Amino acid sequence: MLMMQGQDVVVCVIAGSWECSEKAVWEFVVAKDCYARAICMNRNMSYEELMNQLTVEFGLDAANWKPKISYWLPGQLSVFSVNTRPPVTVETNMGVRNFLRVRETELS
């Protein structure tokens, strides 16, 4: 889910993990008993700000939480379909900016 609101982009964040089978097929496994969250992101958001927002939204202990944030590239099959291409990780400020650029082109 993705919507633009002025300079903000609303992104649906789903908790779970990526698993790669022996046949190199990537599958996203949704975390049980954890609802998705909608967050607002903008072009000026840093990786640290994103982490802080996710920590608050999911009610997590920041000191003990080591997230792996990732996304599926547009043009690939749905994240819930079979695919051999791995997801893209977001681990830096540049990763956040790249994610937002990808999303902007997807909305165009």
N, C-alpha and C positions, 0 to 999 in steps of 0.2 A: 504494500500500500504506500502510495506516495502522492502528496498534494503540495502545491505551492501556495504560500500565504505571504504576499509581499516579498520580502527578502528571505523569509524562512521557508524551509522545506520540512514538511511533516513526514516522519519516517516511522514505519512500524518495526519495532524491535522484538524479535522472537528468541527466547532462551532455548538453547539446545546445543548439540554438538555435531560436528561433521565426522563421518566415519567413511573410510575408504576400504572397500572390499579387496579381496585377493585378486579380483579381476580389474582393479583400478577404477571401480565405479564409486563415485562420491554420493553419499546420501546424508541428508540433514535429518537428525533425530530430535524432535521437539521434546523439551524437558517436560516431564509429567508434573501436573499440579502447579504450573507456572503460566499465568496469562501473559499475553503479549502486551507491550506498552507502545504508545504513540509519543514520540518526542519531536521537538522542533530543533532543527539544525540551521545554521546560517554560514555564510562564506567566511566569517571571521572566527568561527568556533575552533578552539584548539583541541588537541587530543585529550589534554587534561580536563578541559571543560566537558567534553563528551563523557569521559569516565566519571566525573562528578555527577553529571546528570543521570547517567545510568545507575550509579550507586544509589542515588536518592529514589529514582523511579522504581527500582526493584527492591528497595529496602535492604541493601546489603551492607556488610561491614567492610569499609574501604581498606582497612589494614589487612584483612584476610582474603580479599577477593582478587583473583588474578584472571581477568577476563581475556578471552580471545574474540575479538570482533572481526566479523567477515561479512562479505556479501557476494552475491551471484552476479556475474556480468550480464547486462542486457543482451538479448539475442540468443542466449542459451535457453535451454528448456527450463521449465519451472523448477524451482528449488526442490520440489517434491517429485521430480521425474529423474530418470536415470541419466547420468552424465559422467563422462570420464575427465572433464576439465575440473581442476580443483577450484575452490572458492578463493577470493582475493581477501587477504587480511588487511586490517587497519591497525597500525601500531605506532603511528607518528602523526605529527601535524600535517605532513605531506599526504599521508594516507587518508586523512579526513578530507582534505581539499580534493584529492583525486576521486573519492567517493561522491562528493557533491558535484564535481564536474560530470561524472558518469551519469548521475541522476538528472542533471540539467539537460544533457543531450537526450536522455530517455524521454523527457517531458516535451521536447521540441517537436 
